[in-house]
């Protein structure tokens, strides 16, 4: 099978099994009532609430995103990752700017078998200058785009506009499922720090030793994932802790609630671990859209959802500093685990 750099090799207990469990796919939810019956969404709201509580993941169909838009961004992503390494490195990410191309990301201090290209939804974006708590300086960052492939930016801009519309539809449905007004959460995104990633997972000579992305939970509010027809995403099933391979559903988007929703809901909607397995024969592409609030947001359980019987389970934390700390840990191997919401648990 060939050899791989030891930096990619997972600890024995975290290596993927030869055959993933495909017994039950994550819930599949039809969003067509948003268009056909916008005044009667109670059934859809219950369905989404159940999926958030029982799985933390679900798929959506009839979501309103034009398939042509998705095809365009997938095609552009394939062209970008097919560029020579020196071309891709002209738009490399660095310690000063986490946006652009990168091929040495670490998850849980083990290198991932992948290449990525990141960009911010708002350009420029304002974020903390450093992860140091006492440093109050802010910095303005700009996206990096390859000059040799102008169509990438155009395709990404179109895709992002559609993802944003879908994200806010879902945000309102999830708010309703928690018994909140549908627009209760919209105010957190005035100066959003949302971002999009293009993922490329090359064929791997030792897929039994490595992972495309190691086990992790998403830090933000929601993630909307477009994946191609090559399966790779695995979700940790809440009922028994088994890793479940998410089978690709044509034209569907995969949704998961992130850490911020876990804190907002005071643990009702748990952010669930997931990872990506690779294979020795096929390359795989995916495009996650990460919905993030403004950098100055203080994340804490929503006051409407806590009371004497259900006290707050998390201390508040600043989103911008949290994210800056996470970016710092993604760039290099640390001697400690990167920051998690568990560090703020009461």
C-alpha positions in Angstrom: 0.0 0.0 0.0 3.0 2.3 0.3 4.2 4.5 3.2 2.9 7.8 4.6 4.6 10.4 6.7 4.2 9.4 10.4 2.6 12.9 11.0 -0.5 11.6 9.3 -0.9 8.4 11.3 -3.7 8.3 13.8 -3.4 6.7 17.2 -4.6 3.1 17.1 -8.0 3.8 18.8 -8.8 6.6 16.3 -8.0 4.7 13.1 -11.0 4.1 10.8 -12.4 0.6 10.6 -12.1 -1.4 7.3 -15.9 -1.2 6.8 -18.0 1.7 8.0 -21.4 1.2 9.4 -24.1 2.2 6.9 -27.1 0.8 8.7 -28.9 4.1 9.0 -28.3 7.4 7.2 -28.8 10.7 9.0 -32.3 12.2 8.8 -33.4 13.5 5.4 -35.7 16.5 5.6 -37.7 18.0 2.8 -37.7 21.8 3.0 -40.4 22.3 0.3 -43.0 23.4 2.9 -41.0 26.6 3.2 -42.2 27.4 -0.4 -45.5 25.5 -0.6 -46.9 26.0 2.9 -45.0 28.9 4.6 -47.9 29.5 7.0 -48.0 25.9 8.2 -44.5 24.9 9.2 -45.2 23.1 12.5 -44.4 19.6 11.1 -41.2 20.8 9.6 -40.1 22.6 12.8 -40.7 19.4 14.8 -38.8 17.3 12.3 -35.8 19.6 12.5 -35.9 19.8 16.3 -35.9 16.0 16.5 -32.9 15.8 14.1 -31.0 18.4 16.1 -31.6 16.7 19.4 -31.2 13.1 18.4 -28.4 13.3 15.8 -27.0 16.8 15.6 -26.9 16.2 11.8 -29.5 16.0 9.1 -29.7 16.4 5.3 -32.0 18.8 3.4 -33.6 18.4 -0.1 -35.8 20.8 -2.0 -33.8 23.6 -0.4 -34.0 26.1 -3.2 -30.3 26.2 -4.1 -30.0 25.9 -7.9 -28.1 22.8 -8.9 -26.2 24.8 -11.6 -24.7 27.0 -8.8 -23.4 23.9 -7.0 -22.0 22.4 -10.2 -20.2 25.6 -11.0 -18.4 25.9 -7.6 -17.5 22.2 -7.6 -16.0 22.5 -11.1 -14.0 25.6 -10.1 -12.8 23.8 -6.9 -11.6 20.8 -9.0 -9.7 23.2 -11.3 -8.0 25.0 -8.4 -6.8 21.9 -6.7 -5.5 20.5 -10.0 -3.2 23.6 -10.4 0.5 23.0 -9.8 1.6 23.3 -6.2 3.6 26.4 -6.9 0.4 28.1 -8.2 -1.6 27.1 -5.2 1.1 28.3 -2.8 0.9 31.8 -4.3 -2.3 32.2 -2.3 -1.1 30.3 0.8 -2.5 30.9 4.3 -0.1 32.0 7.0 0.0 33.0 10.7 -1.1 36.5 9.9 -4.0 35.5 7.6 -5.9 32.2 8.0 -7.5 32.5 4.5 -6.2 30.9 1.4 -4.6 27.6 0.5 -3.2 25.2 3.0 -2.0 21.5 3.0 -0.7 21.0 6.5 -3.7 21.4 8.8 -3.8 19.4 12.1 -6.8 18.1 13.9 -6.3 16.9 17.4 -2.6 17.4 16.8 -2.5 14.9 13.9 -2.0 16.0 10.3 -5.1 15.7 8.0 -4.9 14.0 4.6 -6.2 16.9 2.6 -5.7 20.2 0.9 -8.0 23.2 1.7 -8.8 26.7 0.4 -10.5 29.0 2.9 -12.2 32.4 2.3 -14.4 34.7 4.4 -18.0 35.5 3.5 -17.5 39.2 4.3 -14.5 40.7 2.6 -12.7 42.4 4.3 -13.3 40.7 7.6 -12.6 42.2 11.1 -11.2 39.8 13.7 -8.9 39.9 16.8 -5.3 40.5 15.9 -4.2 37.6 18.2 -5.5 34.9 20.5 -3.9 36.5 23.5 -6.8 37.5 26.0 -5.2 40.8 26.9 -4.6 41.9 23.3 -7.5 44.2 22.3 -6.1 45.0 18.8 -8.3 44.2 15.8 -7.1 43.5 12.3 -8.7 43.6 8.8 -8.2 40.6 6.6 -8.8 40.2 2.9 -9.4 37.0 0.9 -6.7 35.7 -1.4 -7.8 34.5 -4.9 -5.6 32.9 -7.5 -5.0 35.2 -10.5 -4.7 32.2 -12.8 -8.2 31.1 -12.1 -10.6 34.1 -12.0 -13.6 31.9 -12.3 -13.0 30.5 -8.8 -14.0 33.8 -7.1 -17.1 34.2 -9.2 -18.3 30.7 -8.5 -17.5 31.0 -4.8 -19.4 34.3 -4.5 -22.5 32.8 -6.2 -22.3 29.7 -4.0 -21.9 31.7 -0.8 -24.9 33.9 -1.5 -27.1 30.8 -1.8 -25.6 29.2 1.3 -26.3 32.4 3.3 -30.0 32.3 2.2 -30.3 28.7 3.2 -28.4 29.2 6.5 -30.9 31.9 7.6 -33.9 29.8 6.7 -32.5 27.0 8.8 -31.5 29.3 11.6 -35.2 30.5 11.9 -36.5 26.9 11.8 -34.2 25.8 14.6 -35.1 28.9 16.6 -38.8 28.0 16.3 -38.0 24.4 17.3 -36.5 25.8 20.6 -39.7 27.7 21.2 -38.1 31.1 20.3 -39.3 33.8 17.9 -38.0 32.9 14.4 -35.8 36.0 14.2 -34.4 35.6 17.7 -30.9 34.7 16.6 -30.5 36.9 13.5 -29.0 39.9 15.4 -25.8 38.0 16.1 -24.7 38.1 12.4 -24.5 41.9 11.7 -20.8 41.7 11.3 -20.6 37.9 10.7 -17.3 36.1 10.6 -18.7 33.2 8.5 -16.3 31.4 6.2 -16.3 28.8 3.4 -13.8 26.0 2.8 -13.0 24.0 -0.3 -11.8 20.6 0.7 -9.7 18.2 -1.5 -9.0 14.7 -0.3 -6.5 13.0 -2.6 -6.3 9.2 -2.8 -4.3 7.8 0.1 -2.0 4.8 0.1 -2.8 4.0 3.7 -6.4 4.9 4.4 -6.5 2.5 7.3 -4.0 4.6 9.2 -5.0 8.1 8.3 -8.0 10.5 8.2 -9.0 13.3 5.8 -10.1 15.2 8.9 -9.7 13.8 12.4 -12.5 13.6 14.9 -13.8 17.1 15.8 -16.8 19.2 16.5 -17.6 22.4 14.6 -17.1 25.5 16.6 -19.7 27.7 15.0 -23.5 28.0 14.8 -24.3 25.8 11.7 -22.4 24.1 9.0 -23.9 23.5 5.5 -21.9 20.9 3.6 -22.0 20.1 -0.1 -20.2 16.8 -0.8 -19.6 15.0 -4.1 -20.7 11.4 -4.7 -17.7 9.8 -3.0 -18.6 8.9 0.6 -16.2 10.0 3.3 -18.0 11.9 6.1 -18.6 9.8 9.3 -20.8 11.0 12.1 -20.6 9.6 15.7 -24.0 8.3 16.5 -25.3 9.6 19.8 -27.1 6.4 20.8 -24.1 4.1 20.9 -21.0 6.1 19.8 -20.6 4.2 16.6 -19.1 5.9 13.5 -21.8 6.1 10.8 -20.8 6.7 7.1 -23.1 9.4 5.6 -24.2 8.1 2.2 -24.2 10.9 -0.4 -27.8 11.9 -1.4 -28.0 13.6 -4.8 -28.5 17.3 -4.6 -28.8 17.3 -0.8 -26.9 19.4 1.7 -25.7 18.1 5.0 -26.4 20.3 8.0 -25.0 20.1 11.5 -25.4 22.2 14.6 -22.1 23.5 16.0 -20.8 24.3 19.5 -22.4 27.7 19.6 -25.9 26.1 19.2 -25.0 23.7 22.0 -24.2 26.6 24.3 -27.2 28.7 23.2 -29.6 25.7 23.7 -27.9 24.9 27.0 -27.0 21.4 25.9 -30.4 20.5 24.3 -28.9 20.5 20.8 -25.5 18.9 21.1 -22.6 19.5 18.6 -21.6 16.0 17.5 -18.2 14.6 16.6 -17.5 13.8 13.0 -14.5 12.9 10.9 -13.6 12.2 7.2 -12.2 8.9 6.0 -10.2 8.6 2.8 -9.7 5.8 0.3 -6.9 4.6 -1.9 -8.7 4.9 -5.3 -10.8 8.0 -5.5 -10.3 11.7 -4.8 -13.1 13.5 -2.9 -14.3 17.1 -2.8 -16.5 18.8 -0.3 -17.5 22.4 0.4 -18.6 23.4 4.0 -20.1 26.8 4.7 -19.6 27.7 8.4 -22.1 30.2 9.8 -20.3 32.3 12.5 -21.5 35.3 14.4 -19.7 38.7 14.8 -16.3 38.7 16.5 -17.7 40.7 19.4 -20.4 38.2 20.2 -20.4 36.8 23.8 -21.6 33.2 23.5 -23.8 32.0 26.5 -27.0 30.0 27.1 -30.0 32.0 25.9 -31.8 33.5 28.8 -35.2 32.2 27.6 -34.0 28.7 27.9 -32.6 28.7 31.4 -34.4 28.7 34.8 -34.0 27.3 38.3 -34.7 23.8 37.0 -32.4 24.2 34.0 -29.5 26.4 35.1 -26.9 27.7 32.7 -24.3 25.0 32.0 -21.7 27.2 30.3 -19.8 30.4 31.2 -19.9 33.0 28.6 -17.0 33.3 26.2 -16.0 35.8 23.4 -16.3 34.3 20.0 -13.5 36.3 18.3 -10.9 35.2 20.9 -12.2 31.6 20.8 -11.8 31.5 17.0 -8.4 33.2 17.0 -7.1 30.6 19.5 -8.5 27.8 17.3 -6.9 29.2 14.2 -3.5 29.3 16.0 -3.8 25.7 17.0 -4.7 24.6 13.4 -1.5 26.0 12.0 0.9 24.0 14.2 1.1 21.0 16.5 0.5 22.0 20.1 1.4 20.2 23.3 -2.2 20.5 24.5 -5.6 20.0 23.1 -7.0 23.0 21.2 -9.6 25.1 22.9 -13.1 23.5 23.2 -16.4 24.7 24.7 -15.9 22.1 27.4 -13.3 24.5 28.9 -16.3 26.8 29.6 -18.6 24.2 31.2 -19.8 25.1 34.6 
